[in-house]
Amino acid sequence: MKIVFLDAKTIGDDIDLSGFEKLGEVVKYDFSTREEARERTKDADVIVLNKVEINAKSIGEAEKLKLVCVTATGTNNLDKDYLAERNIAWRNVAGYSTETVAQHTFAMLFYLLEHLSYYDRYVKSGQYVGDVMFTHFDRVFHELHGMTFGIIGLGNIGRKVADIARAFGCRVIYYSTSGNHTQPGYERVSLEELLETADIVSVHAPLNENTRGLMNREAFRKMKKSAIFLNLGRGPIVEEGDLADALEKGEIAAAGLDVLSAEPMGQHNPLCRIKDSTKLLITPHIAWASIEARTRLMNIICEQIKEAAPLLGLE
């Protein structure tokens, strides 16, 4: 079989993909536009991709194509009706980055909660050299123990975050974005109650009609002025202009984001105007990307192709 990677750079150059070569011919492209994908998939049996849109325009000439593998959990970029019409199977991967995203959630939280950017600058500026006292008290911080940790979206990642927060001594509450899910052992509340009572609000929800724009001006105004907001779900869940206003007006204390409405970040994103790292921390969609998570992801996809091959007549 011929396996074509359409945007291999999105996986990273440090991941061993030699296992795919045991399954057949492998061709890797760093990135592909829709037009390039149309040409590059003409003789492909399997395509592996992350962000490329898969529809009639991008794979319309791929007459041999039997399987589409997405190196992610989200499949918004797949035209599933078109794939079904052509009897092309698709696979995605869930659960590969749960540990990593939960870890990054707390890395961002502690950076903001303990004003680490301020204290790092204080030491590196030379102010601590020869200071009169061994401790510097200018930025007060609080224990996580005893705080209320509110989670929006209690899927695999949300539950892992909840477990860790509970281990730190937090009261954990959550809001179900679909309204249909109840998780035994966790306290489910309304969105309004979560926003009004939580010291930390952490988003781990998918993007859909229930979550798009969920965190807007009204939502931020309901939060405590001392609250920290985290988004490790999807960028468009947050109205970024409203978040920028809330930070500038002191309606919330700080925010940490790993996802944005447009990625890479656009120069006109309203969050660009906030330069204070004690108020806003943005990481470039890296929460999922530990070496372990990316290795796990590609191993799963390799196994998916291996298992699907005999069913799809690819052996």
Solvent accessible surface area in square Angstrom, and as a share of the most:
residue,aa,sasa,rsa
1,M,54,0.24
2,K,36,0.15
3,I,0,0.00
4,V,0,0.00
5,F,1,0.00
6,L,0,0.00
7,D,7,0.04
8,A,14,0.11
9,K,81,0.34
10,T,38,0.22
11,I,5,0.03
12,G,22,0.22
13,D,117,0.61
14,D,89,0.46
15,I,16,0.08
16,D,113,0.59
17,L,21,0.10
18,S,53,0.34
19,G,28,0.27
20,F,3,0.01
21,E,108,0.49
22,K,174,0.74
23,L,34,0.17
24,G,23,0.23
25,E,104,0.47
26,V,33,0.19
27,V,36,0.21
28,K,103,0.43
29,Y,63,0.24
30,D,77,0.40
31,F,125,0.52
32,S,17,0.11
33,T,74,0.43
34,R,98,0.36
35,E,116,0.52
36,E,69,0.31
37,A,0,0.00
38,R,81,0.29
39,E,107,0.48
40,R,61,0.22
41,T,0,0.00
42,K,82,0.35
43,D,65,0.33
44,A,0,0.00
45,D,16,0.08
46,V,0,0.00
47,I,0,0.00
48,V,1,0.01
49,L,1,0.01
50,N,17,0.09
51,K,134,0.57
52,V,13,0.08
53,E,96,0.43
54,I,0,0.00
55,N,31,0.16
56,A,49,0.38
57,K,123,0.52
58,S,0,0.00
59,I,0,0.00
60,G,30,0.28
61,E,66,0.30
62,A,0,0.00
63,E,153,0.69
64,K,96,0.41
65,L,6,0.03
66,K,72,0.31
67,L,0,0.00
68,V,0,0.00
69,C,0,0.00
70,V,0,0.00
71,T,2,0.01
72,A,20,0.15
73,T,65,0.38
74,G,27,0.26
75,T,18,0.11
76,N,124,0.64
77,N,28,0.14
78,L,12,0.06
79,D,58,0.30
80,K,77,0.33
81,D,109,0.56
82,Y,35,0.13
83,L,1,0.00
84,A,70,0.54
85,E,134,0.60
86,R,71,0.26
87,N,128,0.66
88,I,7,0.04
89,A,24,0.18
90,W,83,0.29
91,R,79,0.29
92,N,46,0.24
93,V,3,0.02
94,A,70,0.54
95,G,42,0.40
96,Y,14,0.05
97,S,11,0.07
98,T,21,0.12
99,E,98,0.44
100,T,18,0.10
101,V,8,0.05
102,A,1,0.00
103,Q,129,0.58
104,H,29,0.13
105,T,0,0.00
106,F,13,0.05
107,A,58,0.45
108,M,2,0.01
109,L,0,0.00
110,F,50,0.21
111,Y,61,0.23
112,L,3,0.02
113,L,16,0.08
114,E,56,0.25
115,H,41,0.18
116,L,77,0.38
117,S,9,0.06
118,Y,35,0.13
119,Y,43,0.16
120,D,67,0.35
121,R,119,0.43
122,Y,12,0.04
123,V,76,0.44
124,K,158,0.67
125,S,76,0.49
126,G,35,0.33
127,Q,113,0.50
128,Y,90,0.34
129,V,127,0.73
130,G,78,0.75
131,D,60,0.31
132,V,151,0.87
133,M,90,0.40
134,F,171,0.71
135,T,43,0.25
136,H,42,0.19
137,F,138,0.58
138,D,100,0.52
139,R,86,0.32
140,V,109,0.62
141,F,102,0.43
142,H,119,0.53
143,E,131,0.59
144,L,10,0.05
145,H,123,0.55
146,G,60,0.58
147,M,29,0.13
148,T,15,0.09
149,F,0,0.00
150,G,0,0.00
151,I,0,0.00
152,I,0,0.00
153,G,8,0.08
154,L,15,0.07
155,G,36,0.34
156,N,81,0.42
157,I,45,0.23
158,G,0,0.00
159,R,76,0.28
160,K,62,0.26
161,V,0,0.00
162,A,0,0.00
163,D,69,0.36
164,I,46,0.23
165,A,0,0.00
166,R,113,0.41
167,A,90,0.70
168,F,90,0.38
169,G,27,0.26
170,C,11,0.07
171,R,99,0.36
172,V,9,0.05
173,I,0,0.00
174,Y,1,0.00
175,Y,50,0.19
176,S,7,0.05
177,T,19,0.11
178,S,46,0.30
179,G,39,0.37
180,N,122,0.62
181,H,113,0.50
182,T,94,0.55
183,Q,41,0.18
184,P,118,0.74
185,G,64,0.62
186,Y,40,0.15
187,E,76,0.34
188,R,95,0.35
189,V,17,0.10
190,S,62,0.40
191,L,35,0.18
192,E,88,0.40
193,E,70,0.31
194,L,0,0.00
195,L,3,0.01
196,E,82,0.37
197,T,48,0.28
198,A,0,0.00
199,D,32,0.17
200,I,1,0.00
201,V,0,0.00
202,S,0,0.00
203,V,0,0.00
204,H,19,0.09
205,A,4,0.03
206,P,83,0.52
207,L,35,0.17
208,N,50,0.26
209,E,153,0.68
210,N,72,0.37
211,T,0,0.00
212,R,153,0.56
213,G,12,0.11
214,L,32,0.16
215,M,0,0.00
216,N,50,0.25
217,R,91,0.33
218,E,109,0.49
219,A,5,0.04
220,F,1,0.00
221,R,137,0.50
222,K,65,0.28
223,M,10,0.05
224,K,73,0.31
225,K,147,0.62
226,S,80,0.52
227,A,0,0.00
228,I,11,0.05
229,F,0,0.00
230,L,0,0.00
231,N,0,0.00
232,L,15,0.08
233,G,6,0.05
234,R,93,0.34
235,G,3,0.03
236,P,32,0.20
237,I,0,0.00
238,V,7,0.04
239,E,79,0.35
240,E,16,0.07
241,G,29,0.28
242,D,24,0.13
243,L,0,0.00
244,A,0,0.00
245,D,32,0.17
246,A,1,0.01
247,L,0,0.00
248,E,91,0.41
249,K,121,0.51
250,G,30,0.29
251,E,31,0.14
252,I,1,0.00
253,A,40,0.31
254,A,5,0.04
255,A,0,0.00
256,G,0,0.00
257,L,2,0.01
258,D,3,0.02
259,V,6,0.04
260,L,14,0.07
261,S,60,0.39
262,A,57,0.44
263,E,76,0.34
264,P,130,0.82
265,M,70,0.31
266,G,34,0.33
267,Q,153,0.68
268,H,161,0.72
269,N,16,0.08
270,P,41,0.26
271,L,2,0.01
272,C,44,0.26
273,R,119,0.43
274,I,21,0.11
275,K,167,0.71
276,D,58,0.30
277,S,39,0.25
278,T,14,0.08
279,K,65,0.28
280,L,14,0.07
281,L,32,0.16
282,I,50,0.26
283,T,20,0.11
284,P,109,0.69
285,H,53,0.24
286,I,79,0.40
287,A,5,0.04
288,W,45,0.16
289,A,26,0.20
290,S,31,0.20
291,I,76,0.39
292,E,103,0.46
293,A,0,0.00
294,R,30,0.11
295,T,53,0.31
296,R,94,0.34
297,L,1,0.00
298,M,3,0.01
299,N,86,0.44
300,I,57,0.29
301,I,0,0.00
302,C,15,0.09
303,E,77,0.35
304,Q,33,0.15
305,I,0,0.00
306,K,98,0.41
307,E,117,0.52
308,A,2,0.01
309,A,2,0.02
310,P,75,0.47
311,L,145,0.72
312,L,41,0.20
313,G,64,0.61
314,L,16,0.08
315,E,165,0.74
